[in-house]
Amino acid sequence: MDFLMSTVEKEMNSKIKNVYPIGSGATASCYCIEIFDYPFKIVVKTSPHYRLMLEEMKMNNFIRERVHFKIPETYFIAKNDDISYLGMEYIEGVSGRVLRLNQVKDKKHLADNILKCFTDIQSVKYNKFGSYENPTYSTWKEYYWDFFCVIYDFASEKYNSGELDKKTIKALNYIKNNFDEIFSDISNEAVLSHGDFWTPNMIFDTEKSEIAGVVDPFNTRFVEPEYELFCLTLGLGQKLKLYKKYKKQFNVSKYCDLKVELYALCNEIDWWMNLGEIDTIGYIKMRAKRLIRQMKKHKLKR
């Protein structure tokens, strides 16, 4: 805490007035820090994962310059021993981690606003697929095959060590055996993704029933347009029926429902690979079961 306070005073050139915790997640804890000078309030995120924090800062800055909704400005990043500190703009509102729908005045407007922000980030396009910093793949299929192979090898190791169940490996084998078919109808249009665009990573203005800001990007990439739809099926997005609303507004591919499960499953395993540990094995199993059901529905090879 002493290093946190001294770092803020140095980086913001202001004395601290107050410090209080505002939340924590799988990889980090967040503090609101009130200071005596502009901007008067900041958020500092603390984590043992310096590489992820540095990448978050870079992704925040990249997205912030290109979209029309609020992404927090980043002020500094620092490190002391094994803990890193990311200073960011404070955004007034209610975190999607604690928001309840009865706090929202206009649920329809909120759903429409979330989808508007989702399509806003997808309006940022490029002529290649891959990492936001250096997309080099001519097709999404080519990019995702390389990504999937890394996920598959990691999951196989976890299965062999007894950390992953047989059904999940079965689901991944189904993907491998049907990859060419599943990715045969993919848009050639590469769009920007936040990477973790689900409601717990949003801050809401409950009076306006709108997003006040979006935080915590992960694996920001140029992707096919249906890639990040799985995020709309989670959190309050499920209660607001965001995925169903999206499908009513836009034409989707034959395997869209299947890809939602595929991308959700592989994304979570990738998160595990990045962290080195995870507490969402139940979620991984659930997505694997749903993926297998989609494979059966489409009568793909099993």
Phi, psi and chi 1 to 4 in degrees:
 res  aa     phi    psi   chi1   chi2   chi3   chi4
   1 MET       -  -36.7 -174.5   62.9   74.1      -
   2 ASP   -62.7  -43.1  -71.7  -17.1      -      -
   3 PHE   -66.2  -39.4 -176.0   81.3      -      -
   4 LEU   -56.0  -49.5  167.3   63.0      -      -
   5 MET   -67.8  -42.5  -64.1  176.0   69.6      -
   6 SER   -67.5  -34.6   63.0      -      -      -
   7 THR   -66.2  -44.5  -61.3      -      -      -
   8 VAL   -61.6  -45.0  170.5      -      -      -
   9 GLU   -62.0  -38.9  -70.1 -175.0  -16.4      -
  10 LYS   -70.4  -49.4  176.2 -174.2  174.7 -176.9
  11 GLU   -71.8  -34.6  -64.0  -71.5  -16.2      -
  12 MET   -97.4   -3.8  -56.9  -54.5  -65.8      -
  13 ASN    52.4   47.6 -165.9   27.5      -      -
  14 SER  -156.0  150.4 -179.9      -      -      -
  15 LYS   -77.6  151.9  -68.2  -66.4 -177.1 -178.1
  16 ILE   -87.5  135.8  -70.1  175.1      -      -
  17 LYS   -98.0  -41.3 -176.0  177.6 -179.9 -178.6
  18 ASN  -159.5  150.5 -166.8   18.2      -      -
  19 VAL  -136.6  131.7  179.1      -      -      -
  20 TYR  -151.5  146.3   53.9   92.0      -      -
  21 PRO   -70.9  144.4   24.9  -31.8      -      -
  22 ILE  -126.3    2.0   54.6  174.4      -      -
  23 GLY   155.6  165.2      -      -      -      -
  24 SER  -150.7  156.2   61.4      -      -      -
  25 GLY  -136.8 -159.1      -      -      -      -
  26 ALA   -67.6  -28.0      -      -      -      -
  27 THR  -121.3   -9.9   63.5      -      -      -
  28 ALA  -155.4  164.8      -      -      -      -
  29 SER  -124.6  149.7  -63.3      -      -      -
  30 CYS  -121.9  141.7  -71.7      -      -      -
  31 TYR  -126.5  140.8  -62.3   87.2      -      -
  32 CYS   -92.7  129.7  176.9      -      -      -
  33 ILE  -122.9  118.1  -59.0 -175.7      -      -
  34 GLU   -90.5  131.5  -62.3  177.1   -6.6      -
  35 ILE  -123.5  168.2   55.7  179.4      -      -
  36 PHE   -85.5   -9.4  -76.7   95.0      -      -
  37 ASP  -123.9  168.8  -60.0  -74.0      -      -
  38 TYR   -55.2  136.0 -177.3   83.1      -      -
  39 PRO   -90.4   13.3   31.5  -34.2      -      -
  40 PHE    73.8  -32.1  -55.1  108.9      -      -
  41 LYS  -136.6  137.2  -85.7 -174.4 -178.3 -177.9
  42 ILE  -137.1  165.8   70.5  168.1      -      -
  43 VAL  -110.4  134.5  170.0      -      -      -
  44 VAL  -119.5  124.5  176.5      -      -      -
  45 LYS   -99.7  129.1 -170.9  172.9 -176.1  178.2
  46 THR  -115.5  141.1   67.9      -      -      -
  47 SER  -161.2  150.4  171.4      -      -      -
  48 PRO   -79.8   -5.2   28.4  -34.4      -      -
  49 HIS  -100.3   81.1  -58.8  -81.7      -      -
  50 TYR   -61.0  -43.6  177.5   77.6      -      -
  51 ARG   -58.6  -43.0  179.8 -176.3   61.6   82.7
  52 LEU   -66.8  -36.8  -66.9  179.3      -      -
  53 MET   -68.0  -42.5  -66.0  -89.5  -83.4      -
  54 LEU   -62.8  -42.3  178.7   61.6      -      -
  55 GLU   -65.9  -38.8 -169.9   61.5   22.6      -
  56 GLU   -59.7  -43.7  178.1 -179.3  -19.5      -
  57 MET   -59.9  -44.9 -178.0 -179.5   73.7      -
  58 LYS   -66.4  -40.4  -68.9  161.1   64.3  178.4
  59 MET   -66.8  -42.6  -69.5 -175.0  -66.9      -
  60 ASN   -54.0  -49.5 -103.2  -11.3      -      -
  61 ASN   -63.8  -39.1  -66.3  -19.0      -      -
  62 PHE   -65.2  -49.1 -174.6   87.6      -      -
  63 ILE   -67.0  -42.8  -61.7  171.2      -      -
  64 ARG   -56.0  -35.4 -174.1  171.4 -179.4  -89.4
  65 GLU   -76.5   -8.0  -65.9  174.9   -3.4      -
  66 ARG  -122.2   -6.6  -69.4  164.6  173.4   80.2
  67 VAL  -118.3  169.6  -61.7      -      -      -
  68 HIS  -105.0    2.2  -61.6   95.1      -      -
  69 PHE  -108.6  167.3   55.6   87.7      -      -
  70 LYS   -75.6  123.7  173.2   68.6   78.0  173.1
  71 ILE  -118.4  132.4  -61.5  -73.0      -      -
  72 PRO   -63.5  138.9   22.6  -33.6      -      -
  73 GLU   -69.1  142.3 -178.7 -179.7   -6.9      -
  74 THR  -102.0  136.4   53.1      -      -      -
  75 TYR  -102.0  -39.3  -61.4  132.3      -      -
  76 PHE  -165.6  162.5   63.1   83.3      -      -
  77 ILE  -135.4  137.4 -171.2  166.4      -      -
  78 ALA  -143.0  164.4      -      -      -      -
  79 LYS  -142.2  139.8 -173.4  178.3 -179.6 -176.8
  80 ASN  -139.5  117.6 -177.2   45.9      -      -
  81 ASP    55.2 -119.5  -64.8  -31.3      -      -
  82 ASP  -100.3    5.1  -66.1  -31.3      -      -
  83 ILE  -112.2  134.5  -57.0  -61.6      -      -
  84 SER  -111.3  156.8   50.8      -      -      -
  85 TYR  -133.0  123.5  -55.8   84.0      -      -
  86 LEU  -116.2  115.5  178.5   60.1      -      -
  87 GLY   -93.2  129.7      -      -      -      -
  88 MET  -139.2  165.4  -64.6  178.6  -73.4      -
  89 GLU   -61.7  137.2  176.8 -177.5    4.3      -
  90 TYR   -85.4  131.4  178.2   85.0      -      -
  91 ILE  -114.5  121.6  -60.6  173.8      -      -
  92 GLU   -68.1  138.3  -67.6  -75.5   -7.7      -
  93 GLY   148.5 -171.4      -      -      -      -
  94 VAL  -108.5  128.5  179.7      -      -      -
  95 SER   -65.2  140.5  167.8      -      -      -
  96 GLY   -65.4  -12.4      -      -      -      -
  97 ARG   -72.5  -26.2  -67.5 -174.1 -178.7  -84.8
  98 VAL  -118.9  -10.5  -61.3      -      -      -
  99 LEU   -63.0  137.2 -179.5   72.1      -      -
 100 ARG  -114.6  145.7  -58.3 -166.4 -177.2  -79.0
 101 LEU   -62.5  -25.1  -73.5 -177.0      -      -
 102 ASN   -71.7   -7.3   59.8   12.8      -      -
 103 GLN   -85.5  -11.8  -64.0  174.2  -98.4      -
 104 VAL   -95.6  130.8  178.2      -      -      -
 105 LYS   -72.7  -41.1  -71.4 -172.1  173.3 -177.8
 106 ASP  -131.3   93.9 -171.2  -20.6      -      -
 107 LYS   -66.6  -36.2  -63.5  175.6 -175.3   59.4
 108 LYS   -64.4  -44.1 -178.6 -178.6 -177.6  -56.8
 109 HIS   -64.1  -38.7 -179.1   70.2      -      -
 110 LEU   -60.9  -47.6  177.5   62.2      -      -
 111 ALA   -59.2  -44.7      -      -      -      -
 112 ASP   -62.8  -38.9  -69.3  -17.8      -      -
 113 ASN   -67.8  -40.4 -179.3 -106.6      -      -
 114 ILE   -61.9  -44.2  -66.0  172.1      -      -
 115 LEU   -67.3  -33.1  -71.4  179.4      -      -
 116 LYS   -63.1  -42.5  179.0 -178.4  177.7 -177.3
 117 CYS   -67.9  -37.5  -66.4      -      -      -
 118 PHE   -61.6  -45.7 -177.1   78.6      -      -
 119 THR   -74.0  -24.6   54.6      -      -      -
 120 ASP   -64.5  -46.1  178.5   56.7      -      -
 121 ILE   -66.8  -31.7 -165.7  169.5      -      -
 122 GLN   -74.8  -11.2  -71.1 -159.2  -25.9      -
 123 SER   -74.8  -11.5   70.1      -      -      -
 124 VAL   -85.3  115.5 -177.8      -      -      -
 125 LYS  -121.8  161.9  -62.6  177.7  172.4   62.5
 126 TYR  -146.3  169.4 -162.0   67.6      -      -
 127 ASN   -98.8    9.1   59.7   -0.6      -      -
 128 LYS  -138.4  161.3  -62.2  -75.5 -174.7 -179.3
 129 PHE  -107.9  152.4  -64.7   88.7      -      -
 130 GLY   129.5 -160.2      -      -      -      -
 131 SER   -53.1  142.0  164.5      -      -      -
 132 TYR   -57.8  -30.8   71.9   98.6      -      -
 133 GLU   -77.5  -36.4  -72.1 -174.7  -58.3      -
 134 ASN  -151.4   69.7 -173.8   30.0      -      -
 135 PRO   -71.5  126.2   24.2  -28.6      -      -
 136 THR  -126.7   -5.6   58.0      -      -      -
 137 TYR   -88.4  136.3  -72.3   80.3      -      -
 138 SER   -76.4  -26.2  -62.8      -      -      -
 139 THR  -132.4  151.5   68.1      -      -      -
 140 TRP   -66.9  -37.9  173.8 -111.3      -      -
 141 LYS   -57.6  -44.8  179.3 -178.1  176.2 -178.4
 142 GLU   -63.7  -46.2 -179.7 -173.3    7.2      -
 143 TYR   -62.5  -48.2  168.7   79.2      -      -
 144 TYR   -71.8  -26.6 -155.2   78.1      -      -
 145 TRP   -63.5  -45.7  173.4 -109.7      -      -
 146 ASP   -62.6  -41.6  -75.1   -8.5      -      -
 147 PHE   -64.0  -45.8  174.6   78.3      -      -
 148 PHE   -62.3  -39.6  172.8   75.8      -      -
 149 CYS   -61.3  -36.6  -73.5      -      -      -
 150 VAL   -66.5  -43.9  174.4      -      -      -
 151 ILE   -61.0  -44.4  -62.0  -62.3      -      -
 152 TYR   -62.5  -44.8 -176.6   86.8      -      -
 153 ASP   -64.2  -41.7  -70.5  -15.4      -      -
 154 PHE   -63.0  -46.0  174.2   82.2      -      -
 155 ALA   -64.3  -37.7      -      -      -      -
 156 SER   -62.0  -40.2  -63.3      -      -      -
 157 GLU   -63.1  -42.1  -70.1  177.4    8.1      -
 158 LYS   -68.3  -34.3  -67.3  -59.5  179.3 -177.4
 159 TYR   -66.3  -44.4  173.6   69.4      -      -
 160 ASN   -65.5  -27.1  -69.4  -26.5      -      -
 161 SER   -90.2    0.3   66.0      -      -      -
 162 GLY    84.5   10.8      -      -      -      -
 163 GLU   -92.6  -10.5  -62.6  173.6   73.6      -
 164 LEU  -131.1  142.6 -161.7   59.7      -      -
 165 ASP   -81.4  163.7   65.7  -62.5      -      -
 166 LYS   -65.8  -36.0 -172.5  174.3 -177.7  179.4
 167 LYS   -64.5  -37.5 -173.8  156.4  -66.0 -132.1
 168 THR   -66.9  -41.9  -59.0      -      -      -
 169 ILE   -63.9  -37.3  -73.1  -62.4      -      -
 170 LYS   -60.3  -44.5 -175.1  177.8 -179.5 -178.6
 171 ALA   -62.7  -42.1      -      -      -      -
 172 LEU   -66.6  -35.7  -68.3  170.7      -      -
 173 ASN   -66.3  -36.9  -83.0  -44.0      -      -
 174 TYR   -61.0  -42.9  -75.0  172.8      -      -
 175 ILE   -59.8  -48.1  -64.2  170.3      -      -
 176 LYS   -58.8  -43.4 -168.9  175.1 -176.5  179.3
 177 ASN   -73.1  -22.0  -66.2  -24.1      -      -
 178 ASN  -117.5   15.1  -67.7  -81.6      -      -
 179 PHE   -57.1  -47.5 -165.1   89.3      -      -
 180 ASP   -60.2  -39.3  -73.5  -16.1      -      -
 181 GLU   -70.9  -47.0  172.9   61.2   22.1      -
 182 ILE   -60.3  -38.2  -64.2  167.6      -      -
 183 PHE  -100.8   24.4  -72.0   81.9      -      -
 184 SER   -82.3  -19.8   62.2      -      -      -
 185 ASP  -122.6   70.4 -178.6   23.5      -      -
 186 ILE  -118.6  136.1  -61.9  -69.0      -      -
 187 SER   -62.4  142.7  170.3      -      -      -
 188 ASN   -83.4    1.3  -70.2  -37.4      -      -
 189 GLU   -88.3  121.1 -172.9  173.7   62.0      -
 190 ALA   -94.3  121.4      -      -      -      -
 191 VAL  -119.3  154.4  -57.5      -      -      -
 192 LEU   -75.2  139.6 -175.3   62.5      -      -
 193 SER  -121.7  144.8   69.5      -      -      -
 194 HIS   -71.7  -39.0  172.5  -85.9      -      -
 195 GLY   101.9  -23.9      -      -      -      -
 196 ASP  -148.7   50.4 -152.4    7.1      -      -
 197 PHE   -83.9   65.3 -164.6   85.1      -      -
 198 TRP  -118.9  161.9   70.9  -45.3      -      -
 199 THR   -60.6  -32.5   52.5      -      -      -
 200 PRO   -61.4  -17.7  -29.6   39.3      -      -
 201 ASN   -96.9   19.1  -73.5  -18.8      -      -
 202 MET  -119.5  150.7  -61.0  172.5 -170.3      -
 203 ILE  -114.2  134.4  -60.3  163.8      -      -
 204 PHE  -116.9  141.8  -65.9   98.8      -      -
 205 ASP   -92.2  104.4 -178.4  -31.7      -      -
 206 THR   -72.7  -23.5   54.6      -      -      -
 207 GLU   -71.3  -43.4  -70.4  -62.3  -48.3      -
 208 LYS   -85.9  -12.6  -67.7 -177.4  178.1  179.5
 209 SER    56.4   50.0  -59.0      -      -      -
 210 GLU  -142.0  164.0  -67.1 -179.7   -5.4      -
 211 ILE   -69.6  129.7  -72.1  176.8      -      -
 212 ALA   -92.7  -26.2      -      -      -      -
 213 GLY  -175.6  160.0      -      -      -      -
 214 VAL  -126.7  134.2  179.8      -      -      -
 215 VAL  -126.1  179.0  -60.9      -      -      -
 216 ASP    54.6   58.8  -67.5  -10.7      -      -
 217 PRO   -66.9  155.5   27.4  -35.2      -      -
 218 PHE  -146.7  128.2  172.9   66.4      -      -
 219 ASN    53.1   47.9  -95.7   -4.3      -      -
 220 THR   -59.1  126.1  -64.0      -      -      -
 221 ARG  -146.9  167.1  -63.5  176.2  -83.9 -163.3
 222 PHE   -94.4  119.9  -76.1   94.7      -      -
 223 VAL  -132.1  174.3  -57.8      -      -      -
 224 GLU   -73.3  151.3   68.2  122.4  -31.0      -
 225 PRO   -58.3  -24.2  -26.9   35.3      -      -
 226 GLU   -91.8   -0.6  -66.9  177.2   -6.7      -
 227 TYR   -59.2  -51.5  168.7   72.5      -      -
 228 GLU   -88.4    8.5 -155.7  167.0    6.0      -
 229 LEU   -62.3  -25.6  -70.5  176.6      -      -
 230 PHE   -60.8  -28.5   73.3   89.9      -      -
 231 CYS   -64.4  -26.8  -69.1      -      -      -
 232 LEU   -74.7  -12.2  -57.2 -176.7      -      -
 233 THR   -91.8    2.7   69.3      -      -      -
 234 LEU  -114.8  161.7  -58.4  167.0      -      -
 235 GLY    57.9 -141.4      -      -      -      -
 236 LEU   -67.7  -18.4  -68.8  177.8      -      -
 237 GLY   -58.9  -35.3      -      -      -      -
 238 GLN   -66.5  -44.6 -175.3  176.9   24.0      -
 239 LYS   -67.8  -32.7  -66.1 -178.9  179.7  178.7
 240 LEU   -83.1   -3.3  -70.2  168.0      -      -
 241 LYS    56.3   43.8  -59.7  179.6 -179.8  178.7
 242 LEU   -64.2  -39.6  -65.4 -179.3      -      -
 243 TYR   -66.2  -42.8  179.2   53.5      -      -
 244 LYS   -63.2  -40.7  -71.0 -177.6  178.4  179.5
 245 LYS   -64.5  -39.8  -70.5  177.9 -175.9  -69.1
 246 TYR   -61.2  -44.1  179.6   92.0      -      -
 247 LYS   -67.5  -23.9  -69.9 -158.1  -67.4 -176.7
 248 LYS   -76.2  -28.9  -75.0 -177.6  178.9  179.3
 249 GLN   -87.0  -28.4  -67.9 -177.6   32.5      -
 250 PHE  -130.3  147.4  -59.4   94.1      -      -
 251 ASN   -73.3  133.4  -68.2  -36.1      -      -
 252 VAL  -118.3  163.8  -62.9      -      -      -
 253 SER   -77.1  168.0   68.6      -      -      -
 254 LYS   -56.2  -40.7  174.0 -177.2  177.8 -178.3
 255 TYR  -101.7   23.0  -65.8  117.6      -      -
 256 CYS   -58.0  -49.4 -174.3      -      -      -
 257 ASP   -60.4  -38.8  -69.6  -13.6      -      -
 258 LEU   -66.3  -43.9 -171.7  156.3      -      -
 259 LYS   -66.1  -31.4  -73.7 -172.2  -63.7  175.6
 260 VAL   -57.1  -44.8  162.2      -      -      -
 261 GLU   -70.6  -39.9  -56.5  -54.3  -30.7      -
 262 LEU   -61.1  -50.9 -173.8  162.2      -      -
 263 TYR   -65.8  -38.3  -68.1  142.5      -      -
 264 ALA   -62.8  -44.9      -      -      -      -
 265 LEU   -63.3  -50.9  174.2   62.1      -      -
 266 CYS   -67.7  -34.4  -68.3      -      -      -
 267 ASN   -62.7  -41.7 -178.8   77.7      -      -
 268 GLU   -69.5  -37.3 -162.8   65.2   20.6      -
 269 ILE   -67.6  -36.7  -64.8  173.7      -      -
 270 ASP   -63.0  -39.9 -177.3   42.6      -      -
 271 TRP   -61.6  -42.7 -175.1 -127.6      -      -
 272 TRP   -58.5  -45.1 -175.6    0.4      -      -
 273 MET   -63.5  -37.8 -170.1  166.0   59.5      -
 274 ASN   -70.1  -39.6  -87.3  -85.6      -      -
 275 LEU   -82.9  -29.9  -67.9 -175.9      -      -
 276 GLY    89.1  -12.9      -      -      -      -
 277 GLU  -156.5  163.0   57.9 -177.4    2.7      -
 278 ILE  -159.5  153.2 -155.6  166.5      -      -
 279 ASP  -120.5   22.9   61.0   -1.2      -      -
 280 THR  -117.4   35.6   55.2      -      -      -
 281 ILE   -59.6  -37.9  -67.5  -64.9      -      -
 282 GLY   -60.0  -39.9      -      -      -      -
 283 TYR   -66.2  -41.5  172.6   75.9      -      -
 284 ILE   -60.3  -43.8  -71.6  173.7      -      -
 285 LYS   -62.3  -42.1  -71.1  179.8 -179.9  179.3
 286 MET   -61.6  -45.6  179.1  -90.0  -73.4      -
 287 ARG   -66.0  -36.3  -73.4  -63.5 -167.9  179.8
 288 ALA   -63.4  -43.7      -      -      -      -
 289 LYS   -62.8  -42.4  -70.9  177.1 -177.6  177.2
 290 ARG   -67.4  -35.3  -69.6  173.4   58.0  157.5
 291 LEU   -64.8  -43.2  174.9   61.0      -      -
 292 ILE   -61.8  -39.6  -69.7  169.8      -      -
 293 ARG   -61.6  -40.0  -75.5 -159.2  -65.0  -91.7
 294 GLN   -66.3  -37.8  -76.5  -67.7  -35.2      -
 295 MET   -61.0  -43.3  -70.5  -75.1 -174.5      -
 296 LYS   -65.8  -41.8  -69.2  178.0  179.3  177.8
 297 LYS   -58.6  -40.2  178.2 -179.9  176.6 -178.1
 298 HIS   -90.5    2.8  -72.9  -76.8      -      -
 299 LYS    54.7   45.7  -61.4  179.4  179.9  178.6
 300 LEU   -88.3  166.8  -65.6  173.8      -      -
 301 LYS   -62.7  136.3  -70.4 -175.3  -66.6 -176.3
 302 ARG  -129.3      -  -59.4 -161.4  -61.0  -81.8
